[in-house]
């Protein structure tokens, strides 16, 4: 992942589910601006399958998104974020 601004180091982040959900639901909000920065590749977001699933489930259950709309959010996260598999301790 490289920034669209030449010679600008990209900040790596892991966005909390609450930030992602607020960004999708409240245009113009600070969380929405953070998601814009992810889309413009000014921030490198790292996300797990668990965060994606939790986001999708909450959008459907609490914000009454359709499965198709939640699927679009899932697609957006997978397109603009790096999906990682966290290591678990045993």
C-alpha positions in Angstrom: 0.0 0.0 0.0 1.4 3.3 -1.0 0.0 6.8 -0.5 -1.3 8.7 -3.5 0.8 11.6 -2.3 4.4 11.1 -3.5 7.0 10.6 -0.8 4.4 10.7 2.0 4.7 7.8 4.5 1.3 6.1 5.0 0.0 5.8 8.5 -1.1 2.3 9.4 -4.2 1.9 11.4 -6.7 -0.7 12.6 -10.1 1.0 12.7 -12.5 0.0 15.5 -15.9 -1.4 14.4 -17.6 1.6 15.9 -15.5 4.0 13.7 -16.3 2.0 10.6 -20.0 1.8 11.3 -20.2 5.5 12.1 -18.3 6.4 9.0 -20.7 4.4 6.8 -23.8 5.8 8.5 -23.0 9.5 9.1 -21.6 11.3 6.1 -19.4 14.3 6.9 -18.6 13.0 10.4 -15.1 12.5 11.6 -15.3 8.7 11.1 -16.6 9.3 7.5 -13.6 11.5 6.9 -11.3 8.7 8.2 -12.9 6.3 5.8 -12.3 8.8 3.0 -8.6 8.9 4.0 -8.6 5.1 3.7 -10.2 5.2 0.3 -7.7 7.9 -0.9 -4.9 5.7 0.4 -3.7 8.3 2.9 -4.2 5.7 5.7 -3.5 2.0 5.4 -6.3 0.2 7.3 -5.8 -3.3 8.5 -8.9 -5.4 9.2 -9.7 -9.0 10.2 -12.5 -11.2 9.0 -13.9 -10.9 12.5 -14.1 -7.0 12.2 -15.7 -7.3 8.8 -18.3 -9.8 10.0 -19.1 -7.8 13.1 -19.5 -4.7 11.0 -21.8 -6.4 8.6 -23.9 -7.9 11.4 -24.3 -4.6 13.3 -25.2 -2.7 10.1 -28.0 -5.2 9.5 -29.2 -5.7 13.1 -28.9 -2.1 14.5 -29.0 0.1 11.4 -31.5 -2.0 9.4 -29.2 -2.2 6.3 -30.2 -4.9 3.8 -27.9 -7.9 3.3 -27.1 -6.4 -0.1 -26.1 -3.1 1.5 -24.1 -4.8 4.2 -22.4 -6.9 1.5 -21.4 -3.6 -0.2 -19.8 -2.5 3.1 -18.0 -5.8 3.3 -16.7 -5.4 -0.3 -15.6 -1.8 0.4 -13.6 -2.9 3.5 -12.0 -5.7 1.5 -11.2 -3.4 -1.4 -9.7 -0.5 0.6 -8.2 -2.4 3.6 -5.6 -5.1 4.0 -7.3 -8.2 5.4 -5.1 -9.9 8.0 -5.4 -13.0 10.1 -4.3 -12.2 13.7 -2.2 -14.7 15.4 -3.8 -16.2 18.5 -1.9 -17.4 21.5 -2.4 -20.9 22.6 
